[in-house]
Amino acid sequence: MGFCKIKMKRVNVMLNKANVLDADAKWLVWAESRFASIAGKDTDIDRESFKNALGIRNVFFADRFFDMLDNDQSGTISQQEMMDGLFLLTKGTKEEKLRFFFDVYDLDVKPAFQIASFAINLVNMFAPSKI
């Protein structure tokens, strides 16, 4: 009887993971479609369009996410840059996700997390935001 309960728990965990993956995949498809509709013929979006598209009220987070996604530092985000970033956040390893969020908070872009950066980010973390 105990073995059967354990096996059912594993099946439930696997089913729950499958549902999450399906939800992530649907969200990625929605995000790609939303990006394309905002970018239009340009195929890129600028910082202001990015903020408006996501509805992020916290300017700090919007700017940091934009900077993290703008891999070529062109001042715009291509659809590929956006999808690569979103894919990392939904499908990346734990280490990749932690690195991304660490980098969001690391204002000095140094290997060590600085106290000053932490203090600034702590204030920004508790500011009103949709994320």
N, CA, C and O atoms as a Tinker XYZ file with bonds, in Angstrom:
   524  protein
     1  N      0.827000   -1.198000    0.000000    73     2
     2  CA     0.000000    0.000000    0.000000    64     1     3
     3  C      0.864000    1.252000    0.000000    63     2     4     5
     4  O      0.571000    2.198000   -0.731000    81     3
     5  N      1.937000    1.278000    0.816000    73     3     6
     6  CA     2.832000    2.428000    0.884000    64     5     7
     7  C      3.504000    2.697000   -0.442000    63     6     8     9
     8  O      3.628000    3.851000   -0.853000    81     7
     9  N      3.944000    1.632000   -1.129000    73     7    10
    10  CA     4.613000    1.764000   -2.417000    64     9    11
    11  C      3.668000    2.393000   -3.442000    63    10    12    13
    12  O      4.086000    3.225000   -4.247000    81    11
    13  N      2.422000    2.001000   -3.412000    73    11    14
    14  CA     1.429000    2.510000   -4.360000    64    13    15
    15  C      1.212000    4.007000   -4.154000    63    14    16    17
    16  O      1.089000    4.755000   -5.124000    81    15
    17  N      1.164000    4.451000   -2.893000    73    15    18
    18  CA     1.001000    5.882000   -2.610000    64    17    19
    19  C      2.196000    6.671000   -3.128000    63    18    20    21
    20  O      2.029000    7.748000   -3.699000    81    19
    21  N      3.398000    6.142000   -2.932000    73    19    22
    22  CA     4.604000    6.827000   -3.391000    64    21    23
    23  C      4.589000    6.940000   -4.912000    63    22    24    25
    24  O      4.913000    7.986000   -5.473000    81    23
    25  N      4.206000    5.844000   -5.570000    73    23    26
    26  CA     4.175000    5.833000   -7.034000    64    25    27
    27  C      3.149000    6.847000   -7.556000    63    26    28    29
    28  O      3.416000    7.543000   -8.535000    81    27
    29  N      1.989000    6.936000   -6.917000    73    27    30
    30  CA     0.965000    7.900000   -7.328000    64    29    31
    31  C      1.455000    9.327000   -7.130000    63    30    32    33
    32  O      1.171000   10.204000   -7.946000    81    31
    33  N      2.190000    9.561000   -6.048000    73    31    34
    34  CA     2.741000   10.897000   -5.817000    64    33    35
    35  C      3.689000   11.277000   -6.953000    63    34    36    37
    36  O      3.665000   12.412000   -7.431000    81    35
    37  N      4.521000   10.331000   -7.384000    73    35    38
    38  CA     5.439000   10.598000   -8.496000    64    37    39
    39  C      4.670000   10.905000   -9.773000    63    38    40    41
    40  O      5.037000   11.814000  -10.517000    81    39
    41  N      3.610000   10.155000  -10.029000    73    39    42
    42  CA     2.795000   10.394000  -11.223000    64    41    43
    43  C      2.168000   11.786000  -11.159000    63    42    44    45
    44  O      2.158000   12.504000  -12.159000    81    43
    45  N      1.646000   12.174000   -9.995000    73    43    46
    46  CA     1.050000   13.498000   -9.833000    64    45    47
    47  C      2.078000   14.596000  -10.047000    63    46    48    49
    48  O      1.789000   15.604000  -10.692000    81    47
    49  N      3.275000   14.408000   -9.510000    73    47    50
    50  CA     4.338000   15.396000   -9.694000    64    49    51
    51  C      4.667000   15.540000  -11.172000    63    50    52    53
    52  O      4.822000   16.656000  -11.668000    81    51
    53  N      4.774000   14.413000  -11.882000    73    51    54
    54  CA     5.088000   14.455000  -13.311000    64    53    55
    55  C      3.963000   15.133000  -14.099000    63    54    56    57
    56  O      4.229000   15.911000  -15.016000    81    55
    57  N      2.723000   14.844000  -13.750000    73    55    58
    58  CA     1.597000   15.473000  -14.441000    64    57    59
    59  C      1.580000   16.976000  -14.185000    63    58    60    61
    60  O      1.326000   17.758000  -15.101000    81    59
    61  N      1.847000   17.385000  -12.947000    73    59    62
    62  CA     1.897000   18.805000  -12.623000    64    61    63
    63  C      2.994000   19.501000  -13.405000    63    62    64    65
    64  O      2.794000   20.612000  -13.896000    81    63
    65  N      4.149000   18.866000  -13.528000    73    63    66
    66  CA     5.249000   19.443000  -14.302000    64    65    67
    67  C      4.848000   19.569000  -15.767000    63    66    68    69
    68  O      5.167000   20.566000  -16.416000    81    67
    69  N      4.159000   18.577000  -16.283000    73    67    70
    70  CA     3.729000   18.617000  -17.685000    64    69    71
    71  C      2.782000   19.790000  -17.918000    63    70    72    73
    72  O      2.879000   20.471000  -18.939000    81    71
    73  N      1.869000   20.029000  -16.983000    73    71    74
    74  CA     0.945000   21.153000  -17.109000    64    73    75
    75  C      1.683000   22.476000  -17.069000    63    74    76    77
    76  O      1.338000   23.394000  -17.814000    81    75
    77  N      2.684000   22.595000  -16.220000    73    75    78
    78  CA     3.467000   23.821000  -16.135000    64    77    79
    79  C      4.205000   24.044000  -17.444000    63    78    80    81
    80  O      4.235000   25.161000  -17.960000    81    79
    81  N      4.794000   23.002000  -17.975000    73    79    82
    82  CA     5.506000   23.134000  -19.240000    64    81    83
    83  C      4.557000   23.559000  -20.347000    63    82    84    85
    84  O      4.912000   24.395000  -21.178000    81    83
    85  N      3.362000   22.999000  -20.372000    73    83    86
    86  CA     2.385000   23.397000  -21.370000    64    85    87
    87  C      2.024000   24.868000  -21.208000    63    86    88    89
    88  O      1.906000   25.586000  -22.201000    81    87
    89  N      1.850000   25.323000  -19.986000    73    87    90
    90  CA     1.530000   26.721000  -19.718000    64    89    91
    91  C      2.685000   27.622000  -20.151000    63    90    92    93
    92  O      2.458000   28.687000  -20.725000    81    91
    93  N      3.920000   27.203000  -19.882000    73    91    94
    94  CA     5.087000   27.974000  -20.314000    64    93    95
    95  C      5.139000   28.077000  -21.826000    63    94    96    97
    96  O      5.396000   29.150000  -22.371000    81    95
    97  N      4.897000   26.965000  -22.504000    73    95    98
    98  CA     4.935000   26.958000  -23.965000    64    97    99
    99  C      3.861000   27.885000  -24.532000    63    98   100   101
   100  O      4.118000   28.626000  -25.481000    81    99
   101  N      2.667000   27.845000  -23.957000    73    99   102
   102  CA     1.583000   28.727000  -24.405000    64   101   103
   103  C      1.962000   30.187000  -24.169000    63   102   104   105
   104  O      1.702000   31.043000  -25.015000    81   103
   105  N      2.573000   30.468000  -23.027000    73   103   106
   106  CA     2.973000   31.835000  -22.710000    64   105   107
   107  C      4.047000   32.324000  -23.676000    63   106   108   109
   108  O      4.019000   33.479000  -24.100000    81   107
   109  N      4.995000   31.451000  -24.026000    73   107   110
   110  CA     6.037000   31.831000  -24.976000    64   109   111
   111  C      5.443000   32.154000  -26.352000    63   110   112   113
   112  O      5.873000   33.103000  -27.008000    81   111
   113  N      4.470000   31.375000  -26.778000    73   111   114
   114  CA     3.803000   31.634000  -28.057000    64   113   115
   115  C      3.078000   32.972000  -27.992000    63   114   116   117
   116  O      3.147000   33.762000  -28.933000    81   115
   117  N      2.376000   33.234000  -26.878000    73   115   118
   118  CA     1.679000   34.515000  -26.700000    64   117   119
   119  C      2.683000   35.670000  -26.714000    63   118   120   121
   120  O      2.448000   36.682000  -27.374000    81   119
   121  N      3.800000   35.530000  -25.993000    73   119   122
   122  CA     4.803000   36.595000  -25.914000    64   121   123
   123  C      5.389000   36.889000  -27.285000    63   122   124   125
   124  O      5.601000   38.050000  -27.636000    81   123
   125  N      5.653000   35.848000  -28.061000    73   123   126
   126  CA     6.206000   36.035000  -29.397000    64   125   127
   127  C      5.214000   36.776000  -30.294000    63   126   128   129
   128  O      5.606000   37.659000  -31.056000    81   127
   129  N      3.942000   36.421000  -30.205000    73   127   130
   130  CA     2.904000   37.076000  -30.989000    64   129   131
   131  C      2.745000   38.537000  -30.565000    63   130   132   133
   132  O      2.624000   39.428000  -31.406000    81   131
   133  N      2.746000   38.766000  -29.270000    73   131   134
   134  CA     2.626000   40.139000  -28.727000    64   133   135
   135  C      3.804000   40.984000  -29.194000    63   134   136   137
   136  O      3.616000   42.127000  -29.612000    81   135
   137  N      4.997000   40.446000  -29.130000    73   135   138
   138  CA     6.187000   41.163000  -29.561000    64   137   139
   139  C      6.067000   41.556000  -31.029000    63   138   140   141
   140  O      6.332000   42.701000  -31.395000    81   139
   141  N      5.664000   40.601000  -31.869000    73   139   142
   142  CA     5.540000   40.850000  -33.306000    64   141   143
   143  C      4.521000   41.945000  -33.586000    63   142   144   145
   144  O      4.730000   42.777000  -34.469000    81   143
   145  N      3.421000   41.951000  -32.839000    73   143   146
   146  CA     2.396000   42.978000  -33.076000    64   145   147
   147  C      2.883000   44.362000  -32.653000    63   146   148   149
   148  O      2.490000   45.361000  -33.255000    81   147
   149  N      3.718000   44.436000  -31.645000    73   147   150
   150  CA     4.244000   45.729000  -31.181000    64   149   151
   151  C      5.375000   46.197000  -32.086000    63   150   152   153
   152  O      5.436000   47.374000  -32.442000    81   151
   153  N      6.262000   45.296000  -32.460000    73   151   154
   154  CA     7.418000   45.654000  -33.279000    64   153   155
   155  C      7.004000   46.045000  -34.695000    63   154   156   157
   156  O      7.611000   46.929000  -35.301000    81   155
   157  N      5.986000   45.396000  -35.215000    73   155   158
   158  CA     5.548000   45.689000  -36.576000    64   157   159
   159  C      6.623000   45.370000  -37.591000    63   158   160   161
   160  O      7.317000   44.360000  -37.475000    81   159
   161  N      6.761000   46.227000  -38.583000    73   159   162
   162  CA     7.721000   45.998000  -39.659000    64   161   163
   163  C      9.161000   46.184000  -39.201000    63   162   164   165
   164  O     10.085000   45.652000  -39.817000    81   163
   165  N      9.355000   46.939000  -38.119000    73   163   166
   166  CA    10.711000   47.190000  -37.611000    64   165   167
   167  C     11.385000   45.909000  -37.134000    63   166   168   169
   168  O     12.601000   45.758000  -37.258000    81   167
   169  N     10.605000   44.997000  -36.596000    73   167   170
   170  CA    11.037000   43.732000  -35.992000    64   169   171
   171  C     11.823000   43.924000  -34.701000    63   170   172   173
   172  O     12.250000   42.941000  -34.097000    81   171
   173  N     12.023000   45.159000  -34.264000    73   171   174
   174  CA    12.683000   45.456000  -32.984000    64   173   175
   175  C     11.777000   46.376000  -32.176000    63   174   176   177
   176  O     10.938000   47.085000  -32.731000    81   175
   177  N     11.958000   46.354000  -30.858000    73   175   178
   178  CA    11.247000   47.324000  -30.033000    64   177   179
   179  C     12.257000   48.100000  -29.194000    63   178   180   181
   180  O     13.302000   47.581000  -28.800000    81   179
   181  N     11.914000   49.355000  -28.934000    73   179   182
   182  CA    12.791000   50.189000  -28.121000    64   181   183
   183  C     12.381000   50.091000  -26.652000    63   182   184   185
   184  O     11.427000   49.393000  -26.307000    81   183
   185  N     13.098000   50.782000  -25.818000    73   183   186
   186  CA    12.893000   50.709000  -24.367000    64   185   187
   187  C     11.469000   51.097000  -23.963000    63   186   188   189
   188  O     10.844000   50.404000  -23.161000    81   187
   189  N     10.958000   52.190000  -24.507000    73   187   190
   190  CA     9.618000   52.654000  -24.130000    64   189   191
   191  C      8.534000   51.673000  -24.577000    63   190   192   193
   192  O      7.592000   51.404000  -23.832000    81   191
   193  N      8.667000   51.146000  -25.779000    73   191   194
   194  CA     7.700000   50.147000  -26.266000    64   193   195
   195  C      7.734000   48.904000  -25.393000    63   194   196   197
   196  O      6.697000   48.305000  -25.108000    81   195
   197  N      8.936000   48.519000  -24.970000    73   195   198
   198  CA     9.107000   47.366000  -24.090000    64   197   199
   199  C      8.372000   47.587000  -22.773000    63   198   200   201
   200  O      7.637000   46.715000  -22.310000    81   199
   201  N      8.572000   48.756000  -22.176000    73   199   202
   202  CA     7.908000   49.069000  -20.902000    64   201   203
   203  C      6.390000   49.051000  -21.064000    63   202   204   205
   204  O      5.676000   48.485000  -20.237000    81   203
   205  N      5.908000   49.674000  -22.134000    73   203   206
   206  CA     4.464000   49.728000  -22.363000    64   205   207
   207  C      3.882000   48.345000  -22.641000    63   206   208   209
   208  O      2.794000   48.017000  -22.168000    81   207
   209  N      4.606000   47.542000  -23.403000    73   207   210
   210  CA     4.114000   46.204000  -23.755000    64   209   211
   211  C      3.951000   45.329000  -22.524000    63   210   212   213
   212  O      2.975000   44.588000  -22.407000    81   211
   213  N      4.902000   45.415000  -21.611000    73   211   214
   214  CA     4.848000   44.566000  -20.421000    64   213   215
   215  C      4.034000   45.180000  -19.293000    63   214   216   217
   216  O      3.658000   44.482000  -18.351000    81   215
   217  N      3.761000   46.461000  -19.373000    73   215   218
   218  CA     2.990000   47.127000  -18.323000    64   217   219
   219  C      3.727000   47.167000  -17.000000    63   218   220   221
   220  O      3.108000   47.135000  -15.936000    81   219
   221  N      5.048000   47.236000  -17.063000    73   219   222
   222  CA     5.850000   47.272000  -15.836000    64   221   223
   223  C      5.897000   48.705000  -15.326000    63   222   224   225
   224  O      6.404000   49.600000  -16.004000    81   223
   225  N      5.370000   48.913000  -14.137000    73   223   226
   226  CA     5.359000   50.257000  -13.567000    64   225   227
   227  C      6.678000   50.604000  -12.907000    63   226   228   229
   228  O      7.031000   51.780000  -12.817000    81   227
   229  N      7.404000   49.618000  -12.449000    73   227   230
   230  CA     8.667000   49.865000  -11.764000    64   229   231
   231  C      9.749000   50.098000  -12.822000    63   230   232   233
   232  O     10.195000   49.160000  -13.483000    81   231
   233  N     10.160000   51.351000  -12.971000    73   231   234
   234  CA    11.112000   51.736000  -14.009000    64   233   235
   235  C     12.433000   50.998000  -13.851000    63   234   236   237
   236  O     13.045000   50.607000  -14.845000    81   235
   237  N     12.878000   50.804000  -12.616000    73   235   238
   238  CA    14.143000   50.116000  -12.369000    64   237   239
   239  C     14.134000   48.734000  -13.009000    63   238   240   241
   240  O     15.047000   48.396000  -13.761000    81   239
   241  N     13.108000   47.929000  -12.717000    73   239   242
   242  CA    13.040000   46.573000  -13.254000    64   241   243
   243  C     12.885000   46.580000  -14.774000    63   242   244   245
   244  O     13.514000   45.779000  -15.465000    81   243
   245  N     12.063000   47.468000  -15.289000    73   243   246
   246  CA    11.877000   47.539000  -16.738000    64   245   247
   247  C     13.200000   47.843000  -17.431000    63   246   248   249
   248  O     13.543000   47.205000  -18.427000    81   247
   249  N     13.942000   48.815000  -16.906000    73   247   250
   250  CA    15.235000   49.169000  -17.502000    64   249   251
   251  C     16.245000   48.031000  -17.382000    63   250   252   253
   252  O     16.967000   47.733000  -18.333000    81   251
   253  N     16.294000   47.400000  -16.220000    73   251   254
   254  CA    17.256000   46.302000  -16.031000    64   253   255
   255  C     16.927000   45.115000  -16.934000    63   254   256   257
   256  O     17.825000   44.538000  -17.548000    81   255
   257  N     15.634000   44.742000  -17.022000    73   255   258
   258  CA    15.251000   43.635000  -17.897000    64   257   259
   259  C     15.568000   43.979000  -19.350000    63   258   260   261
   260  O     16.069000   43.139000  -20.098000    81   259
   261  N     15.274000   45.219000  -19.745000    73   259   262
   262  CA    15.586000   45.632000  -21.116000    64   261   263
   263  C     17.077000   45.492000  -21.375000    63   262   264   265
   264  O     17.482000   44.926000  -22.391000    81   263
   265  N     17.896000   46.002000  -20.465000    73   263   266
   266  CA    19.351000   45.921000  -20.628000    64   265   267
   267  C     19.837000   44.480000  -20.688000    63   266   268   269
   268  O     20.752000   44.162000  -21.447000    81   267
   269  N     19.228000   43.607000  -19.892000    73   267   270
   270  CA    19.630000   42.200000  -19.877000    64   269   271
   271  C     19.262000   41.502000  -21.192000    63   270   272   273
   272  O     19.977000   40.605000  -21.638000    81   271
   273  N     18.155000   41.910000  -21.809000    73   271   274
   274  CA    17.711000   41.278000  -23.044000    64   273   275
   275  C     18.397000   41.849000  -24.281000    63   274   276   277
   276  O     18.516000   41.165000  -25.298000    81   275
   277  N     18.850000   43.101000  -24.198000    73   275   278
   278  CA    19.496000   43.762000  -25.334000    64   277   279
   279  C     20.948000   43.296000  -25.437000    63   278   280   281
   280  O     21.872000   44.034000  -25.095000    81   279
   281  N     21.136000   42.078000  -25.907000    73   279   282
   282  CA    22.458000   41.445000  -25.933000    64   281   283
   283  C     23.486000   42.201000  -26.761000    63   282   284   285
   284  O     24.658000   42.261000  -26.389000    81   283
   285  N     23.060000   42.777000  -27.874000    73   283   286
   286  CA    24.018000   43.481000  -28.731000    64   285   287
   287  C     24.151000   44.963000  -28.370000    63   286   288   289
   288  O     24.872000   45.706000  -29.034000    81   287
   289  N     23.456000   45.383000  -27.323000    73   287   290
   290  CA    23.494000   46.763000  -26.812000    64   289   291
   291  C     23.193000   47.779000  -27.908000    63   290   292   293
   292  O     23.843000   48.820000  -28.003000    81   291
   293  N     22.202000   47.461000  -28.728000    73   291   294
   294  CA    21.816000   48.330000  -29.834000    64   293   295
   295  C     20.811000   49.397000  -29.416000    63   294   296   297
   296  O     20.549000   50.336000  -30.167000    81   295
   297  N     20.248000   49.252000  -28.217000    73   295   298
   298  CA    19.211000   50.183000  -27.784000    64   297   299
   299  C     17.819000   49.713000  -28.168000    63   298   300   301
   300  O     16.822000   50.366000  -27.860000    81   299
   301  N     17.762000   48.577000  -28.844000    73   299   302
   302  CA    16.488000   47.940000  -29.178000    64   301   303
   303  C     16.617000   46.447000  -28.890000    63   302   304   305
   304  O     17.719000   45.908000  -28.785000    81   303
   305  N     15.475000   45.804000  -28.768000    73   303   306
   306  CA    15.456000   44.355000  -28.556000    64   305   307
   307  C     14.837000   43.715000  -29.787000    63   306   308   309
   308  O     13.723000   44.049000  -30.190000    81   307
   309  N     15.579000   42.791000  -30.372000    73   307   310
   310  CA    15.036000   42.038000  -31.503000    64   309   311
   311  C     14.123000   40.941000  -30.956000    63   310   312   313
   312  O     14.165000   40.605000  -29.772000    81   311
   313  N     13.313000   40.406000  -31.834000    73   311   314
   314  CA    12.434000   39.319000  -31.417000    64   313   315
   315  C     13.262000   38.139000  -30.924000    63   314   316   317
   316  O     12.880000   37.474000  -29.961000    81   315
   317  N     14.391000   37.874000  -31.574000    73   315   318
   318  CA    15.246000   36.759000  -31.164000    64   317   319
   319  C     15.821000   36.997000  -29.767000    63   318   320   321
   320  O     15.844000   36.080000  -28.946000    81   319
   321  N     16.287000   38.223000  -29.490000    73   319   322
   322  CA    16.819000   38.531000  -28.153000    64   321   323
   323  C     15.749000   38.340000  -27.086000    63   322   324   325
   324  O     16.010000   37.775000  -26.024000    81   323
   325  N     14.539000   38.818000  -27.381000    73   323   326
   326  CA    13.433000   38.696000  -26.430000    64   325   327
   327  C     13.103000   37.235000  -26.175000    63   326   328   329
   328  O     12.955000   36.825000  -25.023000    81   327
   329  N     12.987000   36.444000  -27.238000    73   327   330
   330  CA    12.611000   35.050000  -27.079000    64   329   331
   331  C     13.715000   34.252000  -26.391000    63   330   332   333
   332  O     13.427000   33.356000  -25.598000    81   331
   333  N     14.980000   34.570000  -26.687000    73   331   334
   334  CA    16.086000   33.897000  -26.001000    64   333   335
   335  C     16.008000   34.141000  -24.493000    63   334   336   337
   336  O     16.182000   33.218000  -23.698000    81   335
   337  N     15.747000   35.388000  -24.111000    73   335   338
   338  CA    15.642000   35.726000  -22.690000    64   337   339
   339  C     14.455000   35.052000  -22.028000    63   338   340   341
   340  O     14.578000   34.509000  -20.930000    81   339
   341  N     13.310000   35.082000  -22.687000    73   339   342
   342  CA    12.118000   34.455000  -22.119000    64   341   343
   343  C     12.264000   32.940000  -22.054000    63   342   344   345
   344  O     11.807000   32.303000  -21.105000    81   343
   345  N     12.903000   32.370000  -23.068000    73   343   346
   346  CA    13.139000   30.932000  -23.061000    64   345   347
   347  C     14.037000   30.563000  -21.879000    63   346   348   349
   348  O     13.796000   29.566000  -21.198000    81   347
   349  N     15.073000   31.372000  -21.639000    73   347   350
   350  CA    15.962000   31.114000  -20.498000    64   349   351
   351  C     15.170000   31.144000  -19.189000    63   350   352   353
   352  O     15.371000   30.297000  -18.318000    81   351
   353  N     14.272000   32.120000  -19.055000    73   351   354
   354  CA    13.506000   32.251000  -17.817000    64   353   355
   355  C     12.477000   31.150000  -17.622000    63   354   356   357
   356  O     12.113000   30.839000  -16.488000    81   355
   357  N     12.004000   30.557000  -18.712000    73   355   358
   358  CA    11.005000   29.496000  -18.572000    64   357   359
   359  C     11.594000   28.101000  -18.686000    63   358   360   361
   360  O     11.102000   27.172000  -18.046000    81   359
   361  N     12.628000   27.938000  -19.482000    73   359   362
   362  CA    13.171000   26.606000  -19.741000    64   361   363
   363  C     14.616000   26.429000  -19.296000    63   362   364   365
   364  O     15.146000   25.319000  -19.352000    81   363
   365  N     15.263000   27.507000  -18.853000    73   363   366
   366  CA    16.664000   27.423000  -18.468000    64   365   367
   367  C     16.878000   26.599000  -17.204000    63   366   368   369
   368  O     15.936000   26.263000  -16.487000    81   367
   369  N     18.130000   26.290000  -16.960000    73   367   370
   370  CA    18.470000   25.566000  -15.736000    64   369   371
   371  C     18.312000   26.491000  -14.535000    63   370   372   373
   372  O     18.192000   27.706000  -14.690000    81   371
   373  N     18.311000   25.919000  -13.358000    73   371   374
   374  CA    18.231000   26.736000  -12.147000    64   373   375
   375  C     19.391000   27.723000  -12.095000    63   374   376   377
   376  O     19.221000   28.879000  -11.708000    81   375
   377  N     20.557000   27.257000  -12.483000    73   375   378
   378  CA    21.748000   28.112000  -12.456000    64   377   379
   379  C     21.610000   29.284000  -13.423000    63   378   380   381
   380  O     21.975000   30.411000  -13.086000    81   379
   381  N     21.084000   29.028000  -14.626000    73   379   382
   382  CA    20.897000   30.100000  -15.606000    64   381   383
   383  C     19.888000   31.131000  -15.113000    63   382   384   385
   384  O     20.087000   32.334000  -15.279000    81   383
   385  N     18.809000   30.654000  -14.508000    73   383   386
   386  CA    17.799000   31.566000  -13.980000    64   385   387
   387  C     18.359000   32.393000  -12.822000    63   386   388   389
   388  O     18.134000   33.601000  -12.747000    81   387
   389  N     19.083000   31.737000  -11.927000    73   387   390
   390  CA    19.695000   32.466000  -10.806000    64   389   391
   391  C     20.696000   33.497000  -11.298000    63   390   392   393
   392  O     20.749000   34.609000  -10.773000    81   391
   393  N     21.492000   33.139000  -12.301000    73   391   394
   394  CA    22.463000   34.075000  -12.877000    64   393   395
   395  C     21.756000   35.288000  -13.452000    63   394   396   397
   396  O     22.196000   36.420000  -13.251000    81   395
   397  N     20.656000   35.058000  -14.171000    73   395   398
   398  CA    19.904000   36.157000  -14.764000    64   397   399
   399  C     19.427000   37.114000  -13.683000    63   398   400   401
   400  O     19.629000   38.323000  -13.791000    81   399
   401  N     18.791000   36.578000  -12.634000    73   399   402
   402  CA    18.263000   37.450000  -11.589000    64   401   403
   403  C     19.365000   38.084000  -10.756000    63   402   404   405
   404  O     19.210000   39.208000  -10.278000    81   403
   405  N     20.463000   37.386000  -10.579000    73   403   406
   406  CA    21.609000   37.997000   -9.910000    64   405   407
   407  C     22.094000   39.190000  -10.725000    63   406   408   409
   408  O     22.363000   40.257000  -10.172000    81   407
   409  N     22.203000   39.010000  -12.032000    73   407   410
   410  CA    22.668000   40.085000  -12.905000    64   409   411
   411  C     21.705000   41.268000  -12.920000    63   410   412   413
   412  O     22.134000   42.414000  -13.054000    81   411
   413  N     20.406000   40.999000  -12.784000    73   411   414
   414  CA    19.433000   42.094000  -12.703000    64   413   415
   415  C     19.754000   42.991000  -11.505000    63   414   416   417
   416  O     19.647000   44.214000  -11.591000    81   415
   417  N     20.140000   42.386000  -10.409000    73   415   418
   418  CA    20.411000   43.147000   -9.194000    64   417   419
   419  C     21.846000   43.639000   -9.076000    63   418   420   421
   420  O     22.136000   44.488000   -8.234000    81   419
   421  N     22.736000   43.129000   -9.892000    73   419   422
   422  CA    24.148000   43.512000   -9.801000    64   421   423
   423  C     24.398000   44.762000  -10.627000    63   422   424   425
   424  O     24.758000   44.670000  -11.801000    81   423
   425  N     24.210000   45.927000  -10.026000    73   423   426
   426  CA    24.351000   47.199000  -10.734000    64   425   427
   427  C     25.782000   47.492000  -11.140000    63   426   428   429
   428  O     26.016000   48.183000  -12.131000    81   427
   429  N     26.731000   46.982000  -10.395000    73   427   430
   430  CA    28.137000   47.273000  -10.665000    64   429   431
   431  C     28.741000   46.334000  -11.710000    63   430   432   433
   432  O     29.862000   46.554000  -12.168000    81   431
   433  N     28.007000   45.299000  -12.083000    73   431   434
   434  CA    28.470000   44.282000  -13.029000    64   433   435
   435  C     29.846000   43.754000  -12.619000    63   434   436   437
   436  O     30.756000   43.626000  -13.438000    81   435
   437  N     29.963000   43.458000  -11.354000    73   435   438
   438  CA    31.185000   42.876000  -10.804000    64   437   439
   439  C     30.846000   41.489000  -10.295000    63   438   440   441
   440  O     29.674000   41.178000  -10.082000    81   439
   441  N     31.856000   40.648000  -10.094000    73   439   442
   442  CA    31.567000   39.290000   -9.637000    64   441   443
   443  C     30.965000   39.216000   -8.242000    63   442   444   445
   444  O     30.308000   38.230000   -7.907000    81   443
   445  N     31.174000   40.224000   -7.438000    73   443   446
   446  CA    30.653000   40.196000   -6.073000    64   445   447
   447  C     29.454000   41.129000   -5.962000    63   446   448   449
   448  O     29.413000   42.191000   -6.583000    81   447
   449  N     28.505000   40.721000   -5.180000    73   447   450
   450  CA    27.306000   41.516000   -4.939000    64   449   451
   451  C     27.659000   42.623000   -3.953000    63   450   452   453
   452  O     28.032000   42.334000   -2.816000    81   451
   453  N     27.551000   43.871000   -4.360000    73   451   454
   454  CA    27.962000   45.003000   -3.534000    64   453   455
   455  C     26.824000   45.444000   -2.604000    63   454   456   457
   456  O     25.650000   45.378000   -2.966000    81   455
   457  N     27.192000   45.891000   -1.409000    73   455   458
   458  CA    26.207000   46.354000   -0.423000    64   457   459
   459  C     25.400000   47.518000   -0.976000    63   458   460   461
   460  O     24.183000   47.560000   -0.795000    81   459
   461  N     26.052000   48.468000   -1.651000    73   459   462
   462  CA    25.340000   49.625000   -2.199000    64   461   463
   463  C     24.300000   49.182000   -3.222000    63   462   464   465
   464  O     23.172000   49.675000   -3.221000    81   463
   465  N     24.679000   48.251000   -4.092000    73   463   466
   466  CA    23.731000   47.729000   -5.083000    64   465   467
   467  C     22.565000   47.051000   -4.380000    63   466   468   469
   468  O     21.409000   47.224000   -4.768000    81   467
   469  N     22.871000   46.287000   -3.354000    73   467   470
   470  CA    21.832000   45.582000   -2.612000    64   469   471
   471  C     20.851000   46.563000   -1.977000    63   470   472   473
   472  O     19.640000   46.348000   -2.028000    81   471
   473  N     21.363000   47.638000   -1.382000    73   471   474
   474  CA    20.499000   48.627000   -0.729000    64   473   475
   475  C     19.565000   49.278000   -1.753000    63   474   476   477
   476  O     18.370000   49.428000   -1.496000    81   475
   477  N     20.105000   49.661000   -2.906000    73   475   478
   478  CA    19.293000   50.280000   -3.960000    64   477   479
   479  C     18.230000   49.298000   -4.441000    63   478   480   481
   480  O     17.070000   49.667000   -4.625000    81   479
   481  N     18.627000   48.069000   -4.639000    73   479   482
   482  CA    17.693000   47.058000   -5.134000    64   481   483
   483  C     16.641000   46.689000   -4.112000    63   482   484   485
   484  O     15.503000   46.387000   -4.473000    81   483
   485  N     16.999000   46.707000   -2.861000    73   483   486
   486  CA    16.039000   46.404000   -1.808000    64   485   487
   487  C     14.909000   47.429000   -1.827000    63   486   488   489
   488  O     13.738000   47.073000   -1.694000    81   487
   489  N     15.261000   48.692000   -1.991000    73   487   490
   490  CA    14.255000   49.749000   -2.086000    64   489   491
   491  C     13.381000   49.518000   -3.313000    63   490   492   493
   492  O     12.157000   49.615000   -3.234000    81   491
   493  N     14.006000   49.213000   -4.441000    73   491   494
   494  CA    13.261000   48.989000   -5.686000    64   493   495
   495  C     12.386000   47.745000   -5.638000    63   494   496   497
   496  O     11.332000   47.704000   -6.273000    81   495
   497  N     12.808000   46.742000   -4.899000    73   495   498
   498  CA    12.044000   45.500000   -4.800000    64   497   499
   499  C     10.672000   45.735000   -4.184000    63   498   500   501
   500  O      9.694000   45.086000   -4.556000    81   499
   501  N     10.610000   46.665000   -3.241000    73   499   502
   502  CA     9.361000   46.878000   -2.527000    64   501   503
   503  C      8.546000   48.014000   -3.104000    63   502   504   505
   504  O      7.475000   48.328000   -2.585000    81   503
   505  N      9.031000   48.639000   -4.170000    73   503   506
   506  CA     8.247000   49.658000   -4.866000    64   505   507
   507  C      7.134000   48.949000   -5.620000    63   506   508   509
   508  O      7.293000   47.800000   -6.032000    81   507
   509  N      5.998000   49.635000   -5.804000    73   507   510
   510  CA     4.888000   48.982000   -6.523000    64   509   511
   511  C      5.299000   48.560000   -7.919000    63   510   512   513
   512  O      5.958000   49.307000   -8.642000    81   511
   513  N      4.898000   47.347000   -8.289000    73   511   514
   514  CA     5.212000   46.828000   -9.611000    64   513   515
   515  C      4.238000   45.724000   -9.947000    63   514   516   517
   516  O      3.644000   45.106000   -9.064000    81   515
   517  N      4.082000   45.485000  -11.244000    73   515   518
   518  CA     3.231000   44.377000  -11.700000    64   517   519
   519  C      4.004000   43.080000  -11.779000    63   518   520   521
   520  O      3.406000   42.023000  -11.981000    81   519
   521  N      5.355000   43.130000  -11.619000    73   519   522
   522  CA     6.121000   41.891000  -11.718000    64   521   523
   523  C      6.498000   41.402000  -10.343000    63   522   524
   524  O      7.150000   40.366000  -10.214000    81   523
